[in-house]
Amino acid sequence: MQNSTYQSPRAHILLVERNRGALALLENMLCWRGYRVTTAADGLDGLEKFRHGHFHLILTNLSTPSISGWELGRIVKESAPTMPVALVTGIDFGTRPDQSPFDAIIPETFQFDDFHHLVDSLIQCSEVVARKTGQQDSRQPGKAEL
């Protein structure tokens, strides 16, 4: 299922995950809810897809090959501040770490409904913020630089 895209009228999500099993599980969960999902198995591939795609949310793992999920989040936020980026991780940060590029940290032991509620909320909040601040749509391609 790596590097696939599913069509849906709902939001488009970029999923960056190195573990094929976790990638398939998350992709299936999101597609089941009607999201359009594009996957990447490493950070550089994810960054390239972000540059050339139109996404409403990025979900990443911390330890992606080539560049870390943290670095991917930092690069995305520098070029597209209203783009929601969430980290899916088994690491317990307690609270959101200082200087974190993530809008949310999702523990790998999440409940199905909680996960979908958070995904929906992140997408809705980013759209509201973009409208209120009058910022141009940060989900347009070609904005990220490595």
N, C-alpha and C positions, 0 to 999 in steps of 0.2 A: 504493500500500500504506500510505500515511500514515494514522495514527490507526485502525489496525485491531486487532482482537483475535482470536487463535486459541485454541481450546479444547484443553486437554490435561490429562491427569492429573498431569503433572510441574509443577514450580515455575512461578510467574507472574513474568515479568520485565517491567519498564518500561524501554523503550528510547527515549532522547531523543537525537535526531540531526538536524541541520539539512540535511545533504546527502542528497537523496532516493536517490541511488545507493547510498551507504553504508548508509542506513537499510534499504533493500530487501535488500541483501546480508546484513547482520547479522540482520535479521528472518527471512529464509529459512534462514540457518544455524541459528538457535535453534529455529525451528519444525521443521526437519528432525530435530533431536534430541529433539523432543517437548515442548519448553517451550511454555507459553502466553505470548504476547507481546502487549503493548499498546504502541503507538508514540505518540510526540509529536515534532513538528518544532521546538518551541521550549521554552525553560525554563519559562515560565509555564504552558503547556499541560501540561508534565510535572509541575509542582508541583500543579496542579489534579487531575490524574489520580492522583497519589500520595495526595492528601488524600481522595479518594473511592474508592480501590481497595485491594486487598489484594495486596501484592507481596512477593516473596522476595528480589529483587535489582533494583537500578537501574543501568543502563549509560547513560552520558552522554558527549557530546562536550564539549570545553572551551568552544568558541565558539558556543554555541546563542543564537539571538536572544532578546530580551526580558530574560532573566536568564542569566548564564553557567552552564555546567555546574559551575564551582567554587562559585558562589553556591547553586545548586540542591543540591549536595552538602552544603554548610554548613547550609542550612535543614533538610534531611532529618535530618542527624546531630544537630542540636540537639533535634529533636522525637522522633527514633527512633534512639537511639545504636546499637542492635544491627542496624539495617538496613544490609546491605552495599551500598556504592556504589562503582562502578568507573568509571574514566575511560578511554575509548578515544581515543587521540590520536596524532598524528604527531610531537609534540614530545618530544624526548629529555630527560627530567628527570634521568636518571642514576639517582638513588635517589628514594624518596618524599620530596617537598618538606616542609619544616617547616610545621606548621599545615594540612596537607592534610586535607580532609574525606574522602579516598578510601581505601578499603581495599585497592585495587589500581589500578595504572596499566598499561593494556594497550596496547602499541605497535600502530599500525595495520598493521604488517607481521607480524602474528602467524601462527603455524601453526594450521590448523584444529583439530587434536587438542589442542594446548596451550590454545587459547581455550576449548574445551569443558571441559577438565580444570579450568581456573581458575574458570569459571562454576560448575561443580559444587562445587568446594572452597569458594568464597565462600558459597554457599547452605548447605552442610552446616555450616561453621564458625559462621555466624550462628545457626543453630538450636541448636547445642551451647552457645554462649555464653548465649543466652536461657534455656535450661533450667538451666544451672549458676548463673546469677546470679539466677534466679527472677523475672526481669523479665517483665512482661506482654508479650504479643506486640506488638512495635513495628510490625508490618506492618498493623495495623488502620487504617482510614481516619480522617481528621479530626484528625490529630496535628500537621501541619505548619502553620506560620504564616509569612507573608511579612513 
